[in-house]
Protein backbone atom coordinates (compact mmCIF):
# COMPACT_ATOMS: atom_id res chain seq x y z
CA UNK A 1 0.00 0.00 0.00
CA UNK A 2 1.32 3.44 -0.91
CA UNK A 3 1.71 6.10 1.72
CA UNK A 4 -0.73 8.94 1.17
CA UNK A 5 0.49 12.49 0.80
CA UNK A 6 -1.75 15.53 0.96
CA UNK A 7 -0.47 18.76 -0.52
CA UNK A 8 -1.67 22.33 -0.42
CA UNK A 9 -0.74 25.98 -0.30
CA UNK A 10 -1.79 29.45 0.70
CA UNK A 11 -3.63 31.66 -1.80
CA UNK A 12 -0.46 33.11 -3.37
CA UNK A 13 1.57 29.88 -3.21
CA UNK A 14 4.38 31.37 -1.10
CA UNK A 15 3.73 28.72 1.60
CA UNK A 16 3.33 25.14 0.45
CA UNK A 17 2.61 22.16 2.66
CA UNK A 18 2.85 18.41 2.36
CA UNK A 19 1.42 15.99 4.90
CA UNK A 20 2.42 12.35 5.00
CA UNK A 21 -0.38 9.94 5.87
CA UNK A 22 -4.12 10.04 6.23
CA UNK A 23 -5.79 13.24 7.38
CA UNK A 24 -7.61 12.94 10.69
CA UNK A 25 -11.21 14.14 10.69
CA UNK A 26 -11.31 17.92 11.13
CA UNK A 27 -13.06 20.10 13.70
CA UNK A 28 -14.85 23.34 12.93
CA UNK A 29 -14.11 25.89 15.66
CA UNK A 30 -16.68 28.63 16.21
CA UNK A 31 -14.85 30.54 19.00
CA UNK A 32 -14.57 34.29 18.62
CA UNK A 33 -10.80 34.20 17.97
CA UNK A 34 -11.12 31.66 15.14
CA UNK A 35 -14.04 33.57 13.64
CA UNK A 36 -12.10 36.84 13.72
CA UNK A 37 -8.98 35.29 12.18
CA UNK A 38 -10.70 33.29 9.45
CA UNK A 39 -13.72 35.49 8.74
CA UNK A 40 -16.23 32.76 9.65
CA UNK A 41 -15.28 29.58 11.49
CA UNK A 42 -11.98 27.69 11.33
CA UNK A 43 -11.97 24.11 10.04
CA UNK A 44 -8.70 22.30 10.70
CA UNK A 45 -7.17 18.86 11.11
CA UNK A 46 -4.67 18.02 13.85
CA UNK A 47 -1.45 16.65 12.36
CA UNK A 48 1.66 15.34 14.12
CA UNK A 49 4.35 17.96 13.48
CA UNK A 50 6.60 15.15 12.20
CA UNK A 51 4.15 14.50 9.31
CA UNK A 52 4.19 18.13 8.11
CA UNK A 53 6.67 19.50 5.57
CA UNK A 54 6.62 23.22 4.81
CA UNK A 55 8.19 25.05 1.88
CA UNK A 56 8.35 28.82 2.17
CA UNK A 57 8.47 28.75 5.96
CA UNK A 58 10.07 32.21 5.94
CA UNK A 59 6.74 33.51 4.58
CA UNK A 60 4.85 32.40 7.69
CA UNK A 61 4.03 35.06 10.24
CA UNK A 62 3.13 33.88 13.73
CA UNK A 63 0.68 35.69 15.99
CA UNK A 64 0.73 34.67 19.68
CA UNK A 65 -3.02 34.67 20.39
CA UNK A 66 -2.52 33.41 23.96
CA UNK A 67 0.22 32.11 26.22
CA UNK A 68 -0.49 28.59 24.95
CA UNK A 69 -1.29 29.08 21.26
CA UNK A 70 0.10 30.83 18.22
CA UNK A 71 -1.65 31.27 14.88
CA UNK A 72 0.19 31.14 11.57
CA UNK A 73 -0.68 32.99 8.39
CA UNK A 74 1.05 33.86 5.12
CA UNK A 75 2.83 37.19 5.41
CA UNK A 76 2.25 37.88 1.70
CA UNK A 77 -1.42 37.00 1.01
CA UNK A 78 -2.72 36.71 4.59
CA UNK A 79 -4.11 33.19 4.23
CA UNK A 80 -4.86 31.45 7.52
CA UNK A 81 -2.54 28.44 7.78
CA UNK A 82 -2.11 26.99 11.26
CA UNK A 83 -3.29 26.92 14.85
CA UNK A 84 -0.30 25.80 16.87
CA UNK A 85 -0.55 24.78 20.54
CA UNK A 86 2.92 25.69 21.80
CA UNK A 87 4.90 22.84 23.39
CA UNK A 88 2.80 20.06 21.84
CA UNK A 89 3.79 17.68 19.06
CA UNK A 90 0.76 18.43 16.89
CA UNK A 91 -0.39 21.37 14.80
CA UNK A 92 -3.82 22.19 13.37
CA UNK A 93 -3.70 22.73 9.61
CA UNK A 94 -6.43 24.77 7.90
CA UNK A 95 -8.59 22.55 5.68
CA UNK A 96 -8.81 25.27 3.06
CA UNK A 97 -5.12 24.84 2.20
CA UNK A 98 -5.47 21.41 0.64
CA UNK A 99 -5.42 20.89 -3.11
CA UNK A 100 -7.79 18.20 -4.34
CA UNK A 101 -9.76 15.68 -2.33
CA UNK A 102 -8.94 15.28 1.35
CA UNK A 103 -10.79 11.97 1.76
CA UNK A 104 -12.01 12.97 5.22
CA UNK A 105 -15.07 14.66 6.67
CA UNK A 106 -15.93 16.99 9.50
CA UNK A 107 -16.43 15.15 12.79
CA UNK A 108 -17.37 17.97 15.17
CA UNK A 109 -18.21 21.62 15.70
CA UNK A 110 -16.51 23.07 18.78
CA UNK A 111 -17.16 26.22 20.83
CA UNK A 112 -20.66 26.41 19.36
CA UNK A 113 -21.82 28.44 22.40
CA UNK A 114 -19.62 31.25 21.00
CA UNK A 115 -20.73 31.00 17.35
CA UNK A 116 -21.98 33.97 15.38
CA UNK A 117 -25.69 34.71 15.40
CA UNK A 118 -25.85 35.06 11.61
CA UNK A 119 -25.76 31.33 10.81
CA UNK A 120 -27.11 27.97 11.98
CA UNK A 121 -25.28 24.67 12.19
CA UNK A 122 -27.57 22.16 10.50
CA UNK A 123 -25.27 19.48 9.10
CA UNK A 124 -26.03 16.84 11.77
CA UNK A 125 -22.38 16.73 12.94
CA UNK A 126 -21.57 16.55 16.68
CA UNK A 127 -21.68 19.94 18.42
CA UNK A 128 -19.72 20.82 21.57
CA UNK A 129 -20.01 23.97 23.67
CA UNK A 130 -16.22 23.94 24.16
C-alpha positions in Angstrom: 0.0 0.0 0.0 1.3 3.4 -0.9 1.7 6.1 1.7 -0.7 8.9 1.2 0.5 12.5 0.8 -1.8 15.5 1.0 -0.5 18.8 -0.5 -1.7 22.3 -0.4 -0.7 26.0 -0.3 -1.8 29.5 0.7 -3.6 31.7 -1.8 -0.5 33.1 -3.4 1.6 29.9 -3.2 4.4 31.4 -1.1 3.7 28.7 1.6 3.3 25.1 0.5 2.6 22.2 2.7 2.8 18.4 2.4 1.4 16.0 4.9 2.4 12.4 5.0 -0.4 9.9 5.9 -4.1 10.0 6.2 -5.8 13.2 7.4 -7.6 12.9 10.7 -11.2 14.1 10.7 -11.3 17.9 11.1 -13.1 20.1 13.7 -14.8 23.3 12.9 -14.1 25.9 15.7 -16.7 28.6 16.2 -14.8 30.5 19.0 -14.6 34.3 18.6 -10.8 34.2 18.0 -11.1 31.7 15.1 -14.0 33.6 13.6 -12.1 36.8 13.7 -9.0 35.3 12.2 -10.7 33.3 9.4 -13.7 35.5 8.7 -16.2 32.8 9.6 -15.3 29.6 11.5 -12.0 27.7 11.3 -12.0 24.1 10.0 -8.7 22.3 10.7 -7.2 18.9 11.1 -4.7 18.0 13.8 -1.4 16.6 12.4 1.7 15.3 14.1 4.4 18.0 13.5 6.6 15.2 12.2 4.1 14.5 9.3 4.2 18.1 8.1 6.7 19.5 5.6 6.6 23.2 4.8 8.2 25.0 1.9 8.4 28.8 2.2 8.5 28.8 6.0 10.1 32.2 5.9 6.7 33.5 4.6 4.8 32.4 7.7 4.0 35.1 10.2 3.1 33.9 13.7 0.7 35.7 16.0 0.7 34.7 19.7 -3.0 34.7 20.4 -2.5 33.4 24.0 0.2 32.1 26.2 -0.5 28.6 25.0 -1.3 29.1 21.3 0.1 30.8 18.2 -1.6 31.3 14.9 0.2 31.1 11.6 -0.7 33.0 8.4 1.0 33.9 5.1 2.8 37.2 5.4 2.2 37.9 1.7 -1.4 37.0 1.0 -2.7 36.7 4.6 -4.1 33.2 4.2 -4.9 31.5 7.5 -2.5 28.4 7.8 -2.1 27.0 11.3 -3.3 26.9 14.9 -0.3 25.8 16.9 -0.6 24.8 20.5 2.9 25.7 21.8 4.9 22.8 23.4 2.8 20.1 21.8 3.8 17.7 19.1 0.8 18.4 16.9 -0.4 21.4 14.8 -3.8 22.2 13.4 -3.7 22.7 9.6 -6.4 24.8 7.9 -8.6 22.5 5.7 -8.8 25.3 3.1 -5.1 24.8 2.2 -5.5 21.4 0.6 -5.4 20.9 -3.1 -7.8 18.2 -4.3 -9.8 15.7 -2.3 -8.9 15.3 1.4 -10.8 12.0 1.8 -12.0 13.0 5.2 -15.1 14.7 6.7 -15.9 17.0 9.5 -16.4 15.1 12.8 -17.4 18.0 15.2 -18.2 21.6 15.7 -16.5 23.1 18.8 -17.2 26.2 20.8 -20.7 26.4 19.4 -21.8 28.4 22.4 -19.6 31.2 21.0 -20.7 31.0 17.4 -22.0 34.0 15.4 -25.7 34.7 15.4 -25.9 35.1 11.6 -25.8 31.3 10.8 -27.1 28.0 12.0 -25.3 24.7 12.2 -27.6 22.2 10.5 -25.3 19.5 9.1 -26.0 16.8 11.8 -22.4 16.7 12.9 -21.6 16.5 16.7 -21.7 19.9 18.4 -19.7 20.8 21.6 -20.0 24.0 23.7 -16.2 23.9 24.2 
